[in-house]
């Protein structure tokens, strides 16, 4: 379902590592459903949050 929600952004998501993509989609879904933002903003926020968290490891 998460993939269907953001299918218009599949090209952007395909540039990401598989692990990052899965986590970013989870964050993006939460942002979209709970933070009242557009799909585009949600996917970018999800990717950004995931990449920042990944760099801290």
Secondary structure, 3 states (H helix, E strand, C coil): CHHHHCHHHHHHHHCCCHHHHHHHHHHHHHHHHHCCCCHHHHHHHHHHHHHHHHHCC
